[in-house]
Amino acid sequence: MVVKATHFELIPVDLLDAVVYYGNWLEEMGFRVVVEPYDVEYPNTPVFRGVRNREHYFYEVSSTVNVARAEEWVKYGRASSQDTRYIVVIANRKSVSSASLTRLRALGVGVDLIEGSNIHQLCAAHDLSLNVDFPTVPRTLRRQLAKSRELFNQGHWKESFEDACLALETEAREHLLKAVRNSQATFMSDKGKPITHTEAQVASMTLGQLAVAFKNLVGPTQTQSRVAQALARINPQRVTVAHHKHATGRRAQALRTQVGKDLIVIVNSIKMLKSS
């Protein structure tokens, strides 16, 4: 849709130009935009609701920051069962204090600034329905998990989880490669048949294939046994985020429900592998 000034009933005249410009920018960014949507469960009527890739964004456009209103939207988001994000859009830089920005960032609220024909993101909007913190990362793993933590802090929790899975996959592959190279790994199928894995085969294994290989180790160490369990647990969610990122239903719900604990599993597994 093309957003026009005549679409609005609640916007002051002095903000109309900025609101219209922002609404059309959202359309250009691929959002399906609804102007001033009403729902009895909303804390108030937002200026826009935008939907993209099954993520629901609510936007308030104002000349000042209303932290109390943002806090009410955060409560609404936390009570939601779907990806819900709230963005404060400011049309006057001077009205944005550092204290307000700090509070909104801590709440997971996004902040966009309109300056003429430019839009600047001051804070990334987080999925408010996902009440999960990134686990504590020991100093020895900070470099490995730096990108994952950065993505998480930017509100991209699915991408963060995917990158953390990649870090675990890489560490598990290196561990198994070393064991095969040093002739310290013997494999047997569930039916009791010997299996041979070459270094080249191990080097190209996916996380799911590594889960099977670790499970098939004969006489595994405690670390190997525990990592086998971790890989098997993580893999279904890794498949979802890699191939069904915008899925709904059971896949999406399992990913959302388990991602917090699964991130802890990943961190703990990498620690075990590094110390083995």
Buried (B, 14 or more C-beta within 10 A) or exposed (E): EEBEEEBBEEBEEEBBEBBBBBBBBBBEEEBEBBBBEEEEEBBEBBBBBBBBEEBBBBBBBBEEBBBEBBBBBBEBBEEBEBBBBBBBBBBBEEEBEEEBBEBBBEBBBBBBBBEEEEBEEBBBBBBBBBEBEBBEBEEEBEEBBEBBBBBBBBBBBBBBBBBBBBBBBBBBBBBBBBBBEEEEBBBEEEEEEEEEBEEEEBEEBBBBBBBBBBBBBEEBBEBBBBBBBBBBBBBBBBBBBBEEBEBEEEBBEBBBEBBBEBBBBBBBBBBBBBEE
